[in-house]
Amino acid sequence: MNRNAASSVLLEVIATTVGDAKAAARAGADRLELVTAITEGGLTPSVGLIEAVVAAVPIPVNVIVRPHSRSFVYDADDLRVIERDVRAAVAAGANGVVFGALDARGDVDLDALSRIAAAADGHALTFHRAFDVSRDLNAAFDALLRVPAVTSVLTSGGHPSVLDAVATITRLVRQAAGSTCTVLAGSGLTVDAVGDFVRATGVRAVHFGSGVRPRGEVLAPVDQPLVERVRASIDGAAAHV
């Protein structure tokens, strides 16, 4: 790849197996999000899978750490489990972790976030789509921008599909300008729509799951030609952002 880092758009692909990871990396993905239970929005993968994927690909692997899909509000027992899983993921070679937590009011749980950032020990930290169900997206984003450990926020702009949130994503991108936090746009992106979406919003990082799987089936394996098409589309769009 001869992409200029200053002008390129980062492509993150969800992987659930070593095969997914290899296909995405071969096709030009810049980074993986490794999950299990993808139909539940992604849960913590096993240490064995993390180690195998890290060993199999030359690109960074970010690991979701989410103990259950009941909610994004975690009790003390949940947080102790999450801390242990974060440390285990980092020890297994993860580039970073993907985590999100809300308090009972629907605001970002800053205490939980502080604990998980400490457990990540300086590794990259993506705040996941718990953000999209927060009580107030603007307040939540302001709060996250004040946490230096948070390196990206995965969001669909509060909509089921990010394609319906062009104005929101554009605003968040502008709000994040000059910070160390990247807006990572995902959910509902397609090969055919992503180029126009990047041009319209100015977003510098996109996240694909079902959009790079045959027929959009989330349980299907990553399709290398689809990832290649996304890569070509966002590279073309980046030149006009």
C-alpha positions as CSV (number, residue, x, y, z in Angstrom):
1,M,0.0,0.0,0.0
2,N,1.3,3.4,-1.0
3,R,-1.3,5.5,0.8
4,N,-0.4,8.9,2.2
5,A,-1.2,8.6,5.9
6,A,-2.0,12.3,6.0
7,S,-4.7,12.1,3.4
8,S,-6.0,8.5,3.8
9,V,-9.2,7.3,5.5
10,L,-8.7,4.6,8.0
11,L,-10.6,1.4,7.3
12,E,-11.5,-0.8,10.3
13,V,-13.2,-4.2,9.7
14,I,-14.9,-6.4,12.2
15,A,-13.3,-9.9,12.4
16,T,-14.7,-12.8,14.3
17,T,-12.3,-15.5,13.1
18,V,-8.7,-15.8,12.0
19,G,-10.0,-16.2,8.4
20,D,-11.9,-12.9,8.6
21,A,-8.7,-11.2,9.9
22,K,-6.5,-12.6,7.1
23,A,-9.0,-11.6,4.4
24,A,-9.5,-8.1,5.7
25,A,-5.7,-7.5,6.0
26,R,-5.0,-8.9,2.5
27,A,-7.6,-6.6,1.1
28,G,-6.2,-3.4,2.6
29,A,-7.9,-2.9,6.0
30,D,-5.9,-0.7,8.3
31,R,-7.2,-2.2,11.5
32,L,-9.4,-4.9,12.9
33,E,-12.0,-4.9,15.6
34,L,-12.0,-8.4,17.0
35,V,-15.3,-9.6,18.5
36,T,-17.3,-12.7,19.2
37,A,-21.2,-12.9,19.3
38,I,-21.4,-10.4,16.5
39,T,-25.2,-10.7,16.3
40,E,-25.3,-9.3,19.9
41,G,-23.3,-6.3,18.9
42,G,-20.0,-7.9,19.8
43,L,-18.8,-9.5,23.0
44,T,-15.3,-10.2,24.4
45,P,-13.4,-12.8,22.4
46,S,-11.3,-15.5,24.0
47,V,-7.6,-15.0,24.7
48,G,-6.8,-17.9,22.3
49,L,-8.5,-16.1,19.5
50,I,-6.8,-12.8,20.2
51,E,-3.4,-14.4,20.2
52,A,-4.1,-16.3,17.0
53,V,-5.4,-13.2,15.2
54,V,-2.5,-11.0,16.4
55,A,-0.1,-13.6,15.1
56,A,-1.8,-14.0,11.8
57,V,-2.0,-10.4,10.5
58,P,0.4,-7.5,10.2
59,I,-2.2,-4.8,11.1
60,P,-3.4,-3.6,14.5
61,V,-6.0,-5.6,16.3
62,N,-8.4,-3.8,18.6
63,V,-10.4,-6.0,20.9
64,I,-13.9,-5.4,22.2
65,V,-14.2,-5.9,25.9
66,R,-17.9,-6.3,26.7
67,P,-19.0,-9.0,29.1
68,H,-22.6,-9.2,28.1
69,S,-25.3,-7.6,25.9
70,R,-27.7,-6.9,28.7
71,S,-27.0,-3.2,28.7
72,F,-24.1,-0.7,28.8
73,V,-24.6,0.0,32.5
74,Y,-22.1,-2.1,34.5
75,D,-22.0,-3.0,38.1
76,A,-18.9,-3.5,40.3
77,D,-18.7,-7.2,39.4
78,D,-18.9,-6.4,35.7
79,L,-16.2,-3.8,35.9
80,R,-13.8,-6.2,37.7
81,V,-14.3,-8.7,34.9
82,I,-13.8,-6.0,32.3
83,E,-10.6,-4.9,33.9
84,R,-9.2,-8.4,33.9
85,D,-10.2,-8.9,30.3
86,V,-8.6,-5.6,29.2
87,R,-5.3,-6.6,30.8
88,A,-5.6,-10.1,29.2
89,A,-6.2,-8.6,25.8
90,V,-3.3,-6.2,26.0
91,A,-1.1,-9.1,27.2
92,A,-2.2,-11.2,24.2
93,G,-1.0,-8.5,21.8
94,A,-4.0,-6.2,21.3
95,N,-3.3,-2.8,19.8
96,G,-6.1,-1.4,21.9
97,V,-9.5,-2.1,23.4
98,V,-13.0,-1.2,22.4
99,F,-15.2,-0.3,25.4
100,G,-18.2,1.8,26.4
101,A,-20.2,2.4,29.5
102,L,-23.1,4.5,30.6
103,D,-24.4,5.4,34.0
104,A,-28.1,4.9,35.0
105,R,-29.0,8.4,33.6
106,G,-27.6,7.5,30.2
107,D,-24.5,9.7,30.4
108,V,-20.9,8.5,29.8
109,D,-19.8,6.6,32.9
110,L,-16.5,8.5,33.5
111,D,-15.6,6.5,36.6
112,A,-15.8,3.2,34.7
113,L,-14.0,4.8,31.7
114,S,-11.1,5.9,34.0
115,R,-10.8,2.4,35.4
116,I,-10.7,0.8,32.0
117,A,-8.2,3.3,30.6
118,A,-5.9,2.5,33.6
119,A,-6.2,-1.2,32.8
120,A,-5.4,-0.5,29.2
121,D,-2.2,1.1,30.3
122,G,-1.7,3.6,27.5
123,H,-3.1,1.4,24.7
124,A,-5.6,2.8,22.2
125,L,-9.1,3.1,23.5
126,T,-12.2,3.2,21.3
127,F,-15.5,4.2,23.0
128,H,-18.0,2.0,21.2
129,R,-21.7,2.5,20.2
130,A,-22.9,2.8,23.7
131,F,-22.3,6.4,22.7
132,D,-25.3,6.2,20.3
133,V,-27.7,5.4,23.1
134,S,-26.5,8.0,25.5
135,R,-28.9,10.6,26.7
136,D,-27.4,13.5,24.9
137,L,-24.9,12.9,22.1
138,N,-23.4,16.4,22.2
139,A,-22.8,16.1,26.0
140,A,-21.4,12.6,25.6
141,F,-19.0,13.7,22.9
142,D,-17.9,16.7,24.9
143,A,-17.2,14.4,27.9
144,L,-15.2,11.9,25.8
145,L,-13.1,14.7,24.2
146,R,-12.0,15.5,27.7
147,V,-10.6,12.0,28.3
148,P,-7.1,11.8,26.7
149,A,-7.2,8.0,26.8
150,V,-10.0,7.9,24.3
151,T,-8.5,7.8,20.9
152,S,-11.7,7.2,18.9
153,V,-15.4,7.1,19.2
154,L,-17.4,4.6,17.1
155,T,-20.7,6.0,16.2
156,S,-23.6,5.9,13.8
157,G,-24.6,9.4,14.8
158,G,-27.4,8.1,16.9
159,H,-29.2,6.4,14.0
160,P,-29.6,2.7,13.1
161,S,-27.6,3.6,9.9
162,V,-24.9,6.2,9.8
163,L,-26.0,7.0,6.3
164,D,-28.9,8.8,7.9
165,A,-26.7,10.8,10.1
166,V,-24.6,12.8,7.7
167,A,-25.2,16.1,9.4
168,T,-24.4,14.7,12.9
169,I,-21.2,13.0,11.7
170,T,-20.1,16.2,10.0
171,R,-20.7,18.1,13.2
172,L,-18.8,15.6,15.3
173,V,-15.8,15.6,12.9
174,R,-15.6,19.4,13.2
175,Q,-16.0,19.2,17.0
176,A,-13.1,16.7,17.2
177,A,-10.8,18.8,15.0
178,G,-7.5,19.5,16.8
179,S,-8.1,16.8,19.4
180,T,-6.4,13.4,19.6
181,C,-9.8,11.7,19.2
182,T,-11.0,10.3,15.9
183,V,-14.6,9.9,14.8
184,L,-15.0,6.3,13.6
185,A,-18.2,6.2,11.6
186,G,-19.9,2.8,11.3
187,S,-23.2,0.9,11.1
188,G,-25.0,0.7,7.7
189,L,-22.1,1.7,5.5
190,T,-22.0,0.0,2.1
191,V,-19.5,-0.3,-0.7
192,D,-21.6,1.8,-2.9
193,A,-22.4,4.6,-0.4
194,V,-19.1,5.0,1.5
195,G,-17.3,7.2,-1.0
196,D,-20.1,9.9,-1.1
197,F,-20.4,9.6,2.7
198,V,-16.7,10.3,3.2
199,R,-16.8,13.3,0.9
200,A,-20.0,14.7,2.5
201,T,-18.8,14.4,6.1
202,G,-15.0,14.7,6.0
203,V,-14.7,11.7,8.3
204,R,-11.3,10.1,8.4
205,A,-12.1,6.7,9.7
206,V,-14.8,4.2,8.8
207,H,-15.9,0.9,10.3
208,F,-17.4,-2.0,8.4
209,G,-19.1,-5.2,9.6
210,S,-22.0,-6.6,7.5
211,G,-21.1,-4.2,4.7
212,V,-18.1,-6.3,3.7
213,R,-19.8,-9.7,4.0
214,P,-21.8,-11.4,1.2
215,R,-25.4,-10.1,0.9
216,G,-24.8,-8.1,4.1
217,E,-25.2,-11.2,6.2
218,V,-23.4,-10.5,9.5
219,L,-22.6,-14.2,10.2
220,A,-21.0,-14.7,6.8
221,P,-17.2,-14.5,6.5
222,V,-15.4,-11.3,5.4
223,D,-15.4,-11.1,1.6
224,Q,-12.0,-10.0,0.4
225,P,-13.2,-8.4,-2.9
226,L,-15.7,-6.3,-1.0
227,V,-13.1,-5.0,1.3
228,E,-10.9,-4.2,-1.7
229,R,-13.8,-2.2,-3.3
230,V,-14.3,-0.3,0.0
231,R,-10.6,0.5,0.1
232,A,-10.6,1.8,-3.4
233,S,-13.7,3.9,-2.8
234,I,-12.5,5.6,0.3
235,D,-9.0,6.2,-1.2
236,G,-10.7,7.9,-4.1
237,A,-12.9,9.9,-1.8
238,A,-10.0,10.9,0.5
239,A,-8.4,12.8,-2.3
240,H,-11.4,15.1,-2.4
241,V,-11.9,15.7,1.3
